[in-house]
Amino acid sequence: MAHDYNTKFLNIAFKDGTPKNAFLTACVVGTVLTTINYGDNILLGQYPSLIKILLTYCVPFCVTTWGAYLGKKSKILQQQKLDALNYR
């Protein structure tokens, strides 16, 4: 039985629901961070730059995607080791 042990970032980070989970996480965490960091200014009518807001949402998206990639990569490498032991 042949297994695919490909651990390249693009091959495993953007499948199996990772983008959706990262997006949902970014929505929640980005909103919380925006409220914490800029809430008082927004209530006063002083809006931060759009780039700051976008980065506030982008960071949790990237962190979630990276964490999912590392988890999947670890699982693939573990399976590769187990398969190597079983086929000796």
KOLMARTI-607264 format. One record per residue (C-alpha): x, y, z. Coordinates in steps of 0.1 Angstrom, whole numbers, padded with zeros to 4 digits, always signed. Layout:
! residues N
XYZ ...
//
This chain:
! residues 88
+0000+0000+0000 +0015+0033-0011 +0013+0064+0012 +0018+0100+0003 +0043+0115+0028 +0044+0149+0011 +0049+0175+0038 +0051+0206+0016 +0033+0235+0030 +0009+0242+0001 +0001+0205-0003 -0013+0201+0033 -0021+0235+0048 -0050+0244+0025 -0071+0213+0025 -0092+0193+0050 -0111+0223+0063 -0081+0243+0074 -0089+0275+0055 -0125+0275+0068 -0113+0269+0104 -0086+0296+0100 -0112+0320+0086 -0136+0314+0115 -0108+0318+0140 -0097+0350+0124 -0132+0364+0125 -0136+0357+0163 -0100+0365+0174 -0097+0395+0150 -0129+0410+0163 -0118+0406+0199 -0084+0421+0192 -0098+0450+0172 -0122+0457+0201 -0094+0456+0226 -0069+0476+0206 -0091+0501+0189 -0125+0500+0206 -0122+0532+0226 -0110+0551+0195 -0138+0537+0173 -0164+0548+0199 -0149+0583+0198 -0152+0583+0160 -0115+0580+0154 -0111+0550+0131 -0077+0533+0127 -0062+0527+0093 -0077+0499+0073 -0043+0482+0070 -0041+0479+0108 -0076+0463+0109 -0068+0439+0081 -0035+0428+0098 -0054+0423+0131 -0075+0397+0112 -0047+0383+0091 -0025+0374+0121 -0049+0348+0137 -0056+0334+0102 -0019+0328+0096 -0013+0314+0131 -0042+0290+0128 -0030+0279+0093 +0006+0274+0105 -0005+0254+0136 -0027+0232+0114 +0002+0226+0090 +0026+0217+0118 +0000+0193+0133 -0007+0176+0100 +0030+0174+0091 +0038+0158+0125 +0010+0133+0119 +0024+0125+0084 +0059+0120+0097 +0047+0098+0125 +0027+0076+0101 +0058+0074+0079 +0079+0061+0108 +0052+0036+0117 +0049+0024+0082 +0087+0020+0080 +0086-0002+0111 +0058-0023+0099 +0074-0030+0065 +0107-0042+0078 
//
